[in-house]
Structure formats: C-alpha cells, structure tokens
C-alpha cells in the first residue's frame, strides 16, 4: 500500500487565512503577499472584461451532448465518433450535435484528450492510446450494447439490467461503456487540460508570456495578456458551464456533467465542505496574482488547485467502490454495476491527477491499469463485475485513499 502523499494542507491554510464569516461566503476579498483577490472572478482592463473561456464552454457542451447520445439507440457509430472528434474542423460535413452552434464550432473533444503540456508533450504514443480507448468504448457501445437493448444481461452476456426504476446497459462483464467514456473524460480531458496544461508553467510562461504579462502587453486585438487568458481557460473547464461564470456557486454541481458536477457532490459532504471555496479562491487569487505580476503567489495557487482537484477524482473513485460493495451485499446487482462503472471511469481518471509534491500523477498509468485490469476490477473471474469480490473493492479503495489526505470512511460518507 502506498504511503500518503505529502500534503499542501499547511500551505493552503496559510494562503487562505479567512475569517469564519469568509468561510461561509465564497464571494470575499482577501489578500496574500500584496495580492488581493476580488469578491468574484471578475477582472477588467480599461473598463473591459479580460475574462474569456468560450472554447471551454463549447467543449463542455459537446461532452454533455455526447454523454446523452451514448444512450440514444438510434445513433450510429459514425455519428457518435463524430461527436467526439468533430471532424468538421477538417471539412467533414457531418453535423452530429443538436445545438447548431456546436456543429459550427471547430472545437473538438478528441483534440484535447490526453493533450496536456505537462504529461503528453513528449508522449504522443500514450496520448494516441488514450484517445483510442475512448474511440473503442464509443464503438463498442454501438457494437455490443445497442443490438441487445431489450435483452436481459447475464454473466458473459450484454444487455440491460435493472437499477431501481432505471435500466442500465452493460457489456458481458457488467461494464457500462457510457460511464467509462463520461467519467474517463473528466480526467483525460477536463482535469488534464485544466491542471496539467493551462495551469502548467510550460504554458503560462511559454515564449515571452511572462515578460509580456509583466509589462501589460496584451494579446493582439484582445484586452487580456496571453498568460491571463491561459489561466481563464483553466477556469473555464471547471466553471465554464455556469450561467454566471464570475459567481458560479448558485448552481454548483448542476452546470455540466463533468468536474463541476462532482465538485458539487464532494462539497456536499461535511468532511469536504470547504473544498469548492478553496479551489474557487485559489483560482481568483492566482488570476489576480497574474495581473499583479506576482508569480510566486500564482504558483502557490496552482499547487493548491492541483491537489484539491486531484482529490475530487480520488474521493469519487473510493465513494463508488464503497457504495458498490454495500449494494452488492444487499443483492442489488444493477445498482452495483452502475457504481462500479462510475468507479471504473474515475479510476481511469487517476492517471491525470497531479501531485504538487512530486509533479507527477498520484497514480501512474501502470498502477491505474492494475486497478482496472486482471489484478483489479475485472480480475476476479472471466465475467468481470459478475465475479468481483468485496475484498477486491476494499483493497483498491484503501490503496487509493492512502495516496491522498482522506480516509475511505470519509469518502464513502457522501450523498
């Protein structure tokens, strides 16, 4: 079992020495080393907003449509793969999205999957393999699941299985491919782009970005500096679906299907009640530090954001493992398989976490594969989830929690 990773809790506490009143209200001004964070994520230059993350809002919307379409049995494999790749950017006339604005966009989910500077700038082979995982799951949803929509699932047999009043659609091992895609993209796209790309010094400080930012030189034709914009793009992956992006707490957890949703879920538990405010405050303070040219404070906020958002992935992975174990014991196979499928996607996403103490993922690709494969979720028998043992789920949950700063009991006590 791994030893707990070094914690940034002390530095987080130092940077966020907020009063009890401030802890209750995320919209507060506070200062650190001469940098003052605004009450909301609002930044202007010469009376004009400098905040821009439209591309992230677009990709979150594309992902939401893809998640829904994976259970639309009228869809073809070509259409679903086009929703992922959006080859319109290369002249393909297929319009896969319901929203015409998404069809008109040149943005793509695939192009940003496993595409961060920190992890994949020199790892084209691994990046391609991860993209292929998603394409494979999407294809298998059509090939293995769609034809057996009305067939009862059984060990080794794909089909539907009851989950309360709902039906889940699983392969012969009990896995929902749509959950592998949706939860996997939380890590491979949203988290990776946010903490390993746009918040990475290799992107923030690329070329003359730091010098230009210090001098207040804005991007051509734009009101923001390039560094400011990169930070905003990171922000957009978490809060770009909010109706009010400057103050996104009105509907926290309800603005998209990805990281925002599960930030809201985790923040709903008293053990992690402050995590959303801590992340939001770090995003505000880091952005203010950029505008002030204080790169030490900026980098401190990056470390906090990386640690806290990585925790979200670990917490939800453990949560679903534990809930699956409980409902399996109660004989509720359909609910258990749904929880296990969500756990599968979150465990896959552990590869894209970022431990600020090591500048590496909390779990390597090999460790993640071990959790998922023959030694993990699908390894207790030839029929995968149908054969899984409670002890396997508990062992994986304990191993994951041990690398973070929470316990299995804390993570399992969520709504």
C-alpha positions in Angstrom: 0.0 0.0 0.0 1.2 3.4 -0.8 2.2 5.9 1.8 0.2 9.1 2.0 1.5 11.8 -0.4 3.0 15.0 1.0 0.2 17.4 1.9 -0.1 21.0 0.9 -2.7 21.5 3.7 -0.5 23.7 5.7 0.3 26.0 2.7 -3.4 26.0 1.9 -4.3 27.1 5.4 -1.6 29.8 5.3 -2.8 31.1 2.0 -6.5 31.1 3.0 -6.5 32.6 6.5 -10.1 33.6 6.1 -12.4 34.6 9.0 -15.3 32.3 9.9 -17.5 34.8 8.1 -15.4 34.5 4.9 -15.5 30.7 5.1 -19.3 30.9 4.9 -19.2 33.2 1.9 -17.0 32.5 -1.1 -17.5 36.0 -2.5 -15.0 37.8 -0.4 -11.9 39.9 -0.9 -8.8 38.7 0.7 -5.1 39.4 0.3 -1.9 37.4 0.2 1.6 38.8 -0.2 0.3 42.0 -1.5 -2.2 40.4 -4.0 -5.9 41.0 -3.4 -8.4 38.5 -4.8 -11.7 40.1 -6.0 -15.0 39.1 -4.5 -15.9 37.2 -7.7 -14.0 36.0 -10.7 -14.2 39.4 -12.4 -11.2 41.1 -14.0 -11.2 44.2 -16.2 -8.7 46.4 -18.1 -9.7 49.9 -19.1 -13.3 49.1 -18.2 -13.4 46.0 -20.4 -13.7 42.4 -19.1 -10.5 40.4 -19.6 -12.0 37.1 -18.8 -12.6 34.7 -21.8 -13.1 30.9 -21.9 -15.7 30.4 -24.7 -13.8 27.4 -26.0 -14.1 25.5 -22.7 -17.8 26.3 -22.5 -18.2 24.8 -26.0 -16.3 21.6 -25.2 -18.3 21.1 -22.0 -21.5 21.4 -24.1 -20.1 18.9 -26.6 -19.3 16.5 -23.9 -22.8 16.8 -22.4 -24.4 16.0 -25.8 -22.1 13.1 -26.3 -22.9 11.6 -22.9 -26.6 11.8 -23.7 -26.2 10.4 -27.2 -24.4 7.3 -25.9 -27.8 6.1 -24.7 -29.7 7.1 -27.9 -30.1 3.8 -29.6 -30.9 5.5 -32.9 -27.3 6.8 -33.2 -24.7 5.3 -35.4 -21.2 4.6 -34.5 -20.1 7.2 -37.1 -22.3 9.9 -35.5 -21.0 9.2 -32.0 -17.4 9.2 -33.1 -18.0 12.4 -34.9 -19.4 14.0 -31.8 -16.1 13.0 -30.1 -13.8 14.1 -32.9 -15.8 16.9 -34.6 -14.0 16.5 -37.9 -16.0 19.5 -39.3 -12.8 21.3 -38.5 -11.2 19.3 -41.3 -14.1 19.8 -43.8 -16.3 16.8 -42.9 -19.9 17.9 -43.5 -21.5 15.6 -40.8 -23.4 17.7 -38.2 -23.7 15.4 -35.1 -24.9 17.9 -32.5 -28.4 19.0 -31.6 -27.0 22.5 -31.0 -26.2 24.2 -34.3 -23.6 26.3 -32.6 -21.6 23.2 -31.7 -21.8 22.0 -35.3 -20.4 25.3 -36.4 -17.5 25.1 -34.0 -14.0 23.9 -34.9 -13.5 22.8 -31.3 -13.1 19.1 -30.5 -13.2 16.8 -27.5 -10.7 14.4 -29.1 -8.1 17.0 -29.8 -7.8 17.9 -26.2 -8.0 14.4 -24.8 -4.6 13.4 -23.1 -3.1 16.5 -24.7 -1.6 18.4 -21.8 1.8 20.1 -22.0 3.0 18.6 -18.7 2.1 15.0 -19.4 1.8 14.4 -23.1 4.0 17.0 -24.8 6.6 14.3 -25.4 4.3 11.3 -25.1 2.5 11.1 -28.4 2.2 7.4 -28.3 0.5 7.3 -24.9 -1.8 10.2 -25.9 -2.8 8.3 -29.0 -3.5 5.2 -27.0 -5.7 7.1 -24.6 -7.7 8.6 -27.4 -8.1 5.1 -28.9 -9.5 4.0 -25.5 -12.4 6.5 -25.9 -13.0 5.6 -29.5 -13.0 2.0 -28.6 -15.6 2.4 -25.8 -17.8 4.5 -28.1 -17.6 1.9 -30.9 -18.3 -0.9 -28.5 -21.3 0.9 -27.1 -22.9 0.6 -30.6 -21.5 -2.8 -31.5 -22.1 -4.7 -28.2 -24.8 -2.7 -26.3 -27.2 -1.2 -28.9 -28.2 -4.6 -30.6 -29.1 -6.0 -27.2 -31.0 -3.1 -25.8 -34.0 -5.3 -24.9 -32.1 -8.4 -23.8 -31.5 -9.2 -20.1 -27.9 -9.0 -19.2 -26.2 -12.1 -17.7 -22.6 -13.3 -16.9 -20.8 -13.1 -20.3 -24.0 -11.6 -22.0 -24.5 -8.0 -22.8 -27.9 -6.3 -22.3 -29.9 -4.4 -19.8 -30.0 -4.8 -16.0 -32.4 -3.2 -13.6 -31.2 -0.4 -11.3 -34.3 0.5 -9.3 -36.7 2.0 -11.7 -34.0 2.6 -14.3 -32.3 0.2 -16.8 -28.5 0.1 -17.2 -26.9 -1.2 -20.3 -23.8 -3.3 -19.7 -21.4 -5.5 -21.6 -20.8 -9.1 -20.8 -18.6 -8.1 -17.9 -21.1 -5.8 -16.4 -19.4 -2.5 -17.5 -21.4 0.4 -18.9 -19.3 1.8 -21.7 -21.1 5.2 -21.5 -19.9 5.6 -17.9 -16.3 4.7 -18.9 -16.5 7.5 -21.5 -18.2 10.1 -19.4 -16.2 9.6 -16.2 -13.0 9.0 -18.1 -13.3 12.3 -19.9 -13.4 14.1 -16.5 -9.8 13.1 -16.1 -8.4 12.7 -19.6 -10.0 16.0 -20.9 -11.2 18.3 -18.2 -8.7 17.7 -15.4 -5.8 17.1 -17.7 -6.3 20.3 -19.6 -7.0 22.3 -16.5 -4.2 21.4 -14.2 -1.6 19.8 -16.5 -1.9 22.2 -19.4 -3.3 25.7 -18.8 -2.0 25.9 -15.3 1.4 24.5 -16.1 4.3 26.8 -16.1 5.3 25.5 -19.5 2.1 27.0 -20.9 1.7 30.0 -18.6 5.3 31.1 -19.2 5.7 30.0 -22.7 7.7 32.2 -25.1 7.5 35.8 -24.0 4.4 35.3 -21.9 5.9 36.3 -18.6 7.7 39.4 -19.9 4.6 40.5 -21.8 2.4 40.0 -18.8 4.7 41.9 -16.5 4.7 44.8 -19.0 0.9 44.6 -19.5 1.3 43.7 -23.2 -2.0 42.2 -24.3 -2.5 39.6 -27.0 -3.1 41.1 -30.4 -6.6 42.6 -30.7 -7.5 41.3 -27.2 -8.0 43.0 -23.8 -6.1 40.3 -21.9 -2.5 39.1 -21.8 -1.8 35.7 -23.0 -1.0 34.5 -19.5 -4.3 35.8 -18.2 -6.1 34.0 -21.0 -4.4 30.7 -20.3 -5.5 30.9 -16.6 -9.0 31.8 -17.7 -9.1 28.8 -20.0 -8.3 26.6 -17.0 -11.1 28.2 -15.0 -13.5 27.6 -17.9 -13.0 23.8 -17.7 -14.4 23.9 -14.1 -16.9 26.8 -14.3 -17.5 27.4 -18.0 -20.9 25.9 -17.9 -22.2 28.2 -15.2 -24.9 30.7 -16.0 -22.9 33.3 -14.1 -19.2 32.3 -14.5 -18.0 35.1 -12.2 -20.0 33.7 -9.3 -20.6 30.0 -10.1 -21.9 28.9 -6.7 -25.6 29.5 -7.4 -25.9 26.1 -9.1 -22.7 24.4 -8.1 -22.7 20.8 -9.4 -25.5 21.4 -11.8 -23.8 23.3 -14.6 -22.2 20.4 -16.5 -21.7 16.6 -16.5 -18.0 16.7 -15.7 -15.7 18.0 -13.0 -18.2 20.7 -11.8 -20.8 18.1 -11.1 -18.6 16.1 -8.8 -17.0 19.2 -7.2 -20.6 19.9 -6.1 -21.1 16.3 -4.9 -18.0 16.3 -2.8 -18.6 19.7 -1.4 -22.0 18.5 -0.3 -20.3 16.3 2.4 -19.3 17.9 5.7 -15.9 16.2 5.5 -15.1 18.2 2.4 -17.4 21.2 2.9 -14.8 23.8 2.1 -13.2 22.3 -0.9 -15.1 24.2 -3.5 -14.5 27.5 -1.9 -10.8 26.7 -1.5 -10.5 25.9 -5.2 -12.5 29.0 -6.3 -10.5 31.2 -4.0 -7.2 29.8 -5.4 -8.4 30.5 -8.9 -9.4 34.0 -8.1 -6.1 34.8 -6.2 -4.0 33.2 -8.8 -5.6 35.2 -11.6 -5.2 38.4 -9.5 -1.5 37.5 -9.0 -1.0 37.2 -12.7 -2.5 40.7 -13.2 -0.2 42.0 -10.5 2.8 40.1 -11.9 3.3 38.1 -8.7 4.3 34.7 -10.0 5.2 33.3 -6.6 1.6 33.7 -5.4 0.4 32.4 -8.8 2.4 29.2 -8.4 1.2 28.7 -4.9 -2.4 28.7 -6.1 -1.6 26.3 -8.9 -0.3 23.8 -6.2 -3.5 24.1 -4.2 -5.7 23.7 -7.2 -3.8 20.6 -8.4 -4.0 19.0 -5.0 -7.7 19.7 -4.4 -9.0 18.8 -7.8 -7.0 15.6 -7.8 -8.6 14.8 -4.5 -12.0 15.1 -6.2 -11.1 12.2 -8.5 -9.8 10.1 -5.7 -12.7 10.7 -3.4 -15.3 9.8 -6.1 -13.4 6.7 -7.1 -13.4 5.5 -3.5 -17.0 6.5 -3.0 -18.2 4.4 -5.9 -16.2 1.4 -4.8 -17.6 1.6 -1.4 -21.2 2.1 -2.5 -20.9 -0.8 -4.9 -19.6 -3.0 -2.1 -22.6 -2.1 0.1 -25.3 -2.6 -2.6 -23.7 -5.9 -3.8 -24.1 -7.2 -0.2 -27.7 -6.2 -0.4 -28.1 -8.2 -3.6 -28.7 -5.1 -5.9 -26.7 -6.1 -8.9 -27.8 -3.4 -11.3 -27.0 -0.6 -8.9 -23.7 -2.2 -8.0 -22.7 -2.5 -11.7 -23.6 1.2 -12.3 -21.5 2.2 -9.3 -18.6 0.0 -10.5 -18.8 1.5 -14.0 -18.6 5.0 -12.5 -15.7 3.8 -10.3 -14.0 2.4 -13.4 -14.1 5.9 -15.1 -12.9 7.7 -12.1 -10.0 5.2 -11.5 -9.1 5.7 -15.2 -9.0 9.4 -14.5 -6.4 9.0 -11.7 -3.8 8.9 -14.4 -4.4 12.6 -15.0 -4.2 13.8 -11.4 -1.2 15.9 -10.3 0.6 15.6 -7.0 2.3 19.1 -6.5 4.8 17.5 -4.2 6.2 15.3 -7.0 4.9 16.9 -10.2 3.7 13.5 -11.2 0.3 11.8 -11.2 -0.8 10.4 -7.9 -1.0 7.1 -9.8 0.9 6.1 -12.8 -0.6 4.6 -16.0 0.6 1.2 -14.9 -0.9 1.5 -11.4 -4.2 2.6 -12.9 -4.2 -0.4 -15.3 -3.5 -2.6 -12.3 -6.6 -1.3 -10.6 -8.8 -1.8 -13.6 -7.5 -5.0 -15.2 -6.6 -8.5 -14.3 -5.5 -7.6 -10.8 -8.3 -5.2 -10.1 -12.0 -4.6 -11.0 -12.1 -7.0 -13.9 -9.7 -9.6 -12.5 -11.7 -11.8 -10.1 -13.1 -14.0 -12.8 -13.8 -14.2 -16.5 -17.1 -12.3 -16.2 -15.7 -9.2 -14.6 -18.1 -7.4 -12.3 -20.3 -10.5 -12.1 -17.4 -12.2 -10.3 -16.0 -9.3 -8.3 -15.2 -9.8 -4.6 -15.9 -7.3 -1.8 -12.3 -7.7 -0.7 -11.0 -6.5 -4.1 -13.1 -3.4 -3.9 -12.0 -2.6 -0.4 -8.3 -3.2 -1.2 -8.5 -0.8 -4.2 -10.3 1.8 -2.1 -7.7 1.6 0.6 -4.8 1.9 -1.8 -6.4 5.0 -3.5 -7.2 6.8 -0.2 -3.7 6.1 1.2 -2.2 8.3 -1.5 -4.4 11.3 -0.7 -5.3 13.1 2.5 -8.7 11.5 3.2 -9.8 8.2 4.6 -12.0 5.6 3.0 -14.7 6.3 5.6 -14.7 10.0 4.8 -15.0 9.4 1.0 -17.8 6.8 1.5 -19.9 9.2 3.6 -21.2 11.2 0.6 -24.6 11.9 -0.8 
